Amino acid sequence: MSFTKQLPLNHQSLKQSIALVDCNSFYASCERIFNPKLIGKPIVVLSNNDGCIITRSSEAKELGIKMGEPYFKAKKIIEKNNVKVFSSNYALYGDISQRVMEILLGFSPDVEIYSIDEAFLNFKGFRNYELLEYCKHIKNTIYQWVGIPVSIGIGSTKTLSKIANLFAKKNDDYNGVCILNEREKVNKALELTAIEEVWGIGKRLSKFLRNQKVYTAKEFTLLRRDWVRKNMGVVGEKIQLELKGISCLDLELLPSLKKSCCVSRSFSHPIEKIEEIKESISNYGSRVAEKIREENLIAQYMSVFILTNYFNRREKQYSNSIKLQFDYPTNNSMIIIRKAITGIERIFKEGYRYKKAGIVLYELSDSSSVRGLLDYDRNKSDSLMKTLDKINYRYGSSTLKIASEGIKKNWQMKRKKISPCYTTRFNELMEVKS
């Protein structure tokens, strides 16, 4: 559905307008959708095994809770301030993300889904629309239809739209939408943007630039272009040009073909028995196969790895991996699991306490590109996997699974504070009581 005709035809747009739509504290916002009592309350979301804090609501940030801080270190301040804590619920977050992105596709024909909670939109050619009102309409629609608050930043390049988005988030006066459409506004924004906040400039480069007395985005734009290229390469040069309003980064409208796909997890406790390792690797094999089937991909190679806890120096350490080739490119869960177990048997060593294992699939290609070129029963395999995926999609992940994945899963990562998968599992749908 297109929404463009719902707005007044009374204004000229920017010559080049790229918008960045960013979901605010996305994981925390997802948790609030089905529990409105949490609105305005401090929330944190934890990483795998409930280890570190990976999302903080604005209220939690104000309490001084740090991003990436181990949960146990922040526990005192969390309990003192009654901060609500959730384990990562990726099934819920992924589904909500998809709903947001589908809405955005109705507002512009050119959308780049950049991450689970960010997307770039190209508004080039939107000549007769009031851009500010249009973006407010986008913001309100997403909140009304999905319940997720977003901030929108608009500039003539992707990098400037990132900066505009920062201002939309931090300054309440913008009401969630900031448009850098005039040179004066752009210059002022660059002056107020610390160099480490510029998209593409990480810790290493920001430290280097600060040593050169470059503290803001504006000061970075004043550096000689040849000096930037010499000391920061082509990437640094592109960042500088983007900040000057010269577009160097096109929207990636079609997702590029993945080169690899990985599923790995830390165990809830150290594992010593190969049987439990095999069970976990079977589970990961099933998940990674499911992932590439979703994108209609097949894999030629895979590797499996295991490792101990390198942070525990009191125990002896070991890690290893092995790369294996399939007889033919595949996305069949059973074939991938069988090969993965073979790999684990070859690299496993007794006498060690293992903390993590994983699978990586390599040399991915479009499954249709090899159809008919190889002499094996693809139709039978594809039919079986489609049935498996259909059942699990309808009734919930792992409803139907390969026997080697196990039942008890004592190795499974800790997720003691996980919320229900309200939108992806029938048995966890919200009940409305009269």
VENFENGI-V566323 format. One record per residue. RES is the residue in one small letter. OMEGA is omega as a letter, one per 30 degrees, with the letter a starting at -180 (* if undefined). Layout:
<<RES/OMEGA> <RES/OMEGA>>
//
This chain:
<<m/l> <s/a> <f/a> <t/a> <k/a> <q/a> <l/a> <p/a> <l/a> <n/a> <h/l> <q/l> <s/l> <l/l> <k/l> <q/a> <s/l> <i/a> <a/l> <l/l> <v/a> <d/l> <c/a> <n/l> <s/a> <f/a> <y/l> <a/l> <s/l> <c/l> <e/a> <r/a> <i/a> <f/l> <n/a> <p/l> <k/a> <l/l> <i/a> <g/l> <k/l> <p/a> <i/l> <v/l> <v/a> <l/l> <s/l> <n/a> <n/l> <d/a> <g/a> <c/l> <i/a> <i/l> <t/l> <r/l> <s/a> <s/l> <e/l> <a/l> <k/a> <e/l> <l/l> <g/l> <i/a> <k/l> <m/l> <g/a> <e/l> <p/a> <y/a> <f/l> <k/a> <a/a> <k/a> <k/a> <i/l> <i/a> <e/a> <k/a> <n/l> <n/l> <v/l> <k/a> <v/l> <f/l> <s/a> <s/l> <n/a> <y/l> <a/l> <l/a> <y/l> <g/a> <d/l> <i/l> <s/l> <q/l> <r/l> <v/a> <m/l> <e/l> <i/a> <l/l> <l/l> <g/a> <f/l> <s/l> <p/a> <d/a> <v/l> <e/l> <i/a> <y/l> <s/a> <i/a> <d/a> <e/l> <a/l> <f/l> <l/l> <n/l> <f/l> <k/l> <g/l> <f/a> <r/a> <n/a> <y/l> <e/a> <l/a> <l/a> <e/l> <y/a> <c/l> <k/l> <h/l> <i/a> <k/a> <n/l> <t/l> <i/a> <y/a> <q/a> <w/a> <v/a> <g/a> <i/l> <p/l> <v/l> <s/a> <i/l> <g/a> <i/l> <g/a> <s/l> <t/l> <k/a> <t/l> <l/l> <s/l> <k/l> <i/l> <a/l> <n/l> <l/l> <f/l> <a/a> <k/a> <k/a> <n/a> <d/a> <d/a> <y/a> <n/l> <g/l> <v/l> <c/l> <i/l> <l/a> <n/l> <e/a> <r/l> <e/l> <k/l> <v/a> <n/l> <k/l> <a/l> <l/l> <e/a> <l/a> <t/l> <a/a> <i/a> <e/l> <e/l> <v/l> <w/l> <g/l> <i/a> <g/a> <k/a> <r/a> <l/l> <s/l> <k/l> <f/a> <l/l> <r/l> <n/l> <q/a> <k/l> <v/a> <y/a> <t/l> <a/l> <k/l> <e/l> <f/a> <t/a> <l/l> <l/l> <r/a> <r/a> <d/l> <w/l> <v/a> <r/a> <k/a> <n/a> <m/l> <g/a> <v/a> <v/l> <g/l> <e/l> <k/l> <i/l> <q/l> <l/l> <e/l> <l/l> <k/l> <g/l> <i/a> <s/l> <c/a> <l/l> <d/l> <l/l> <e/a> <l/l> <l/a> <p/l> <s/a> <l/l> <k/l> <k/a> <s/l> <c/a> <c/l> <v/l> <s/l> <r/l> <s/a> <f/l> <s/l> <h/a> <p/a> <i/a> <e/a> <k/a> <i/a> <e/l> <e/l> <i/l> <k/l> <e/l> <s/a> <i/l> <s/l> <n/l> <y/l> <g/l> <s/a> <r/a> <v/l> <a/l> <e/l> <k/a> <i/l> <r/l> <e/a> <e/l> <n/a> <l/l> <i/a> <a/l> <q/a> <y/l> <m/l> <s/l> <v/a> <f/l> <i/l> <l/l> <t/a> <n/a> <y/l> <f/l> <n/a> <r/l> <r/a> <e/l> <k/a> <q/l> <y/l> <s/l> <n/l> <s/l> <i/l> <k/a> <l/l> <q/l> <f/l> <d/l> <y/a> <p/a> <t/l> <n/a> <n/a> <s/a> <m/l> <i/a> <i/l> <i/a> <r/l> <k/a> <a/l> <i/l> <t/l> <g/l> <i/l> <e/a> <r/a> <i/a> <f/l> <k/l> <e/l> <g/l> <y/l> <r/a> <y/a> <k/a> <k/l> <a/a> <g/l> <i/l> <v/l> <l/a> <y/l> <e/l> <l/l> <s/l> <d/a> <s/a> <s/a> <s/a> <v/a> <r/l> <g/a> <l/a> <l/a> <d/l> <y/a> <d/a> <r/a> <n/l> <k/l> <s/a> <d/a> <s/a> <l/a> <m/l> <k/l> <t/l> <l/a> <d/a> <k/a> <i/a> <n/l> <y/a> <r/a> <y/l> <g/a> <s/l> <s/l> <t/l> <l/a> <k/l> <i/a> <a/a> <s/l> <e/l> <g/a> <i/a> <k/l> <k/l> <n/a> <w/a> <q/a> <m/a> <k/l> <r/a> <k/a> <k/a> <i/l> <s/l> <p/l> <c/a> <y/a> <t/a> <t/l> <r/a> <f/a> <n/l> <e/l> <l/l> <m/l> <e/l> <v/a> <k/a> <s/*>>
//
